[in-house]
Amino acid sequence: MDKISTSLSRNIRSWDESDRPREKLLQKGRNQLTDAELLAILLRSGTVSESALDVAKTLLFEANNSLYELARKSPQEIMRVKGIGEAKALTLIAAMELGRRRKDIEVGDKAKITSSRMAYETLRHHLQDKSHEEFWILLLNRANEVIRSVQVSSGGVNSTGVDSRIIFKHAIENLASAMILAHNHPSGTLSPSKEDMELTRKLSEAGKILSVPVLDHLIFTDHDYLSFADNGIL
């Protein structure tokens, strides 16, 4: 009986309504909920011995209480937490991706790029939370307004192959007047590799010939970036 009573007392349905995540969201608004409470709403249910909130707290603990780290996890990694099956793991990943896409819309396709920081803010939601390298280009018109952002390659943990022909094909098809290169370093280091330097040099030279100059190359980590142009290495 003691085990049953304990289990019931930990179930969200047995709490005061003001403490239940869903009711709290309705009564107090989304800004009043903790990360764990928001995750509990997505999970909907827990286990026999743990509430959805308990499972959510465990999930956050496994991600070092960081939504950034949680967003980087694969479905298989999320499913290692007791109480989370495939359906719940995919729900969480879908919610994270919707949040990322919302940020993309907020930036706006016609943003005018006047600094490396603006280029970073425009692209960072594409390159954040990735466990592998991706290479993107930001295509600009004559006014340095964004025409579109394009992913040109996706690779492994430490590198990604880049075909210059594909890059300039996108630029020409979109009538771009200039471009900014960007790729991420999942390792967290901002230092450009020899390969990064050589690739930038080749693309910059090709851009001059084709009248689509490369204005910058950004290296991304989850929390910061390095600009080749700002550092005088373009």
Buried (B, 14 or more C-beta within 10 A) or exposed (E): EEEEEEBEEBBBEEBEEEEBBBBBBEEEEEEEBBBBBBBBBBBEEBBEEBBBBBBBBBBBEBBEEEBEBBBBBEBEBBBEBEBBEEEBBEBBBEBBEEEBEEBBEEBEEEBEBEEBEBBBBBBBBBBBBBEEBBBBBBBBBEEBBBBEBBEBBEBEEEBBEBEBEBBBEBBEEBEBBBBBBBBBBBEEEBEBEEEBBEBBBEBBEBBEEEEBEBBBBBBBBBEEBBBBBBEEBB
